[in-house]
């Protein structure tokens, strides 16, 4: 869906959700856009829904690299009350 030329829907879609960078919706047609982001920005074409999610500084967890090595981290700051952890967002929308 993404690439050097930007976002392109593979066919007709009614919505898409984006996690991370949001370059705009130029190639998404009429699809509704739900964007999970750490920080707001001034978009030329804002998403239909913006869900603020925590940064790695506001949660504890781990990352795995391509070799399978896990790196653990601890929260440094409390997350704002209006921000969710991405895992909680996905748990809330999963069937």
DAHU-V707390 format. One record per backbone hydrogen bond with DSSP energy under -1.0 kcal/mol. CO is the residue of the C=O (numbers start at 1). NH is the residue of the N-H. If there is no record, write none. Layout:
<<CO/NH> <CO/NH>>
This chain:
<<1/8> <3/6> <14/32> <16/34> <18/36> <25/28> <27/9> <28/31> <32/16> <33/48> <33/49> <34/18> <35/51> <36/20> <37/53> <41/43> <49/35> <51/37> <52/84> <55/58> <57/76> <57/77> <61/73> <63/71> <65/68> <69/65> <71/63> <73/61> <80/83> <84/54> <85/89> <86/90> <87/91> <88/92> <89/93> <90/94>>
